[in-house]
Amino acid sequence: MIPVPSQVRIWLAVGRTDMRRGMQGLALQVQETLGRDPHAGDIYVFRGRSGNLIKIIWHDGLGMSLYAKRLEKGRFLWPSPADGTVSISPSQLAYMLDGIDWRNPRHTFRPQRAG
């Protein structure tokens, strides 16, 4: 789990993002699309077209970090582009990273058998 301080704001970049982008490309997208400063300490989350990969960038005051997570089964639930800019809480981000619907906490993929 990413150690997220409670005062940090988490922003979802609604719509699709080119997942070939690295830190600099995603930071540029934050500036151009969201109109925000990627070095201000907020966390920005991006999702690709297939929906099973997300990338997170975060400047913690010392440097920029890039995190990536791919789900083996299921997809990350994402707001539609019409929703505009979406801010979520650290607990909602934790649900999202576990593959759980952050709007209504339930697994997006239910295993057919345990063990």
N, C-alpha and C positions, 0 to 999 in steps of 0.2 A: 504494500500500500504506500502511496505517496504521502509523506508527512505534511499535511496541509494545515497551516495555521488557521485559527478560527476567523481571523479578520480578513483573510484573503477572499476576493470575489472570484467566482468561477463563471466563465462565459462560454457558451456553446456557439460555434460558428455555424449557424443554420445553413442548410443547403449542402451541396457536395463540394468536397475539396480534392484536389489532385494529390494523391498520397505519395507521389514521387518527390514532393517537396520536402526539404529539410528544414532546419531551424530558421535559416535566413529567409527562405521563401514563405514559410508560415508567419514569421514576424512581419514580413512585408504585407501579407494578406491581412493581418490584424490592423496595420496602419491604414491600408487603403480601403478595406471593406467595412471594418468595424469603426474606424476612425478613433482608435485608442492607441496608447503607448504600450508596446509589448514589454518594455523594460520597467514598467511601473509596479510590478509585483503581482499582478493578477494572473490567473491561470486561464489558458485558452484551449478549448477542446475542439478537434476537427474530426469529421467522419468522411470516409470515402464512399464511392458509389455502391459497392457491394454491401456495405453496412456491417461487415464483420471486423473492420479495422478502425481503430481510432488513434489519433496522435494528440499529445498534450505538450504544450510549451509553457514554460514558467521561468521567469527571471526572479531568483530568490535574493537578489541583492549582491551576490557574488558572481553569478554567471547564469547563462541561459541553459536550461535543461530541456531535453526532448525525451518524452516517454511514448512508447507505442504498445498497444495491446491488440491482439487478434483473437477472436472467439473461434473455437473449433466447431461449435454448433450454435445456431441461433444468430441473432443480429442485435446490434446496439440500437435501441429505440431512440428516435431523433425527431425533433419538432420539424414541421414543414417550413419551407422558406418564407411563407406568408406570416409566420409568427414573429419575424424580425429578430432582434437580439434577445437571447434568452440567458438569464442568470440563474444558476442553481446553487444549492448549498453543498458544503463538503460531504454531508451524509448522502445526498443524492448522487454525488460523484462516486462515492464508494459503492452504492447500489449499481450504478452504471458499469463500473469496472468489473463487478461480479456477474454481469449479464442479466441483471434484474431490472424490470421496468421501474425507473426512478420516479415516475409519476404515480404509480400504483404498485408497490413492492411485491412482485411475483416473478419467478423465473421465466425468461422468455423461451427457454428450452427445458423441458422436464425429462430427466433420464427415464428410460423405459424399465430399467431394472437396476437395483443397487448392488454394489459389490464389485 
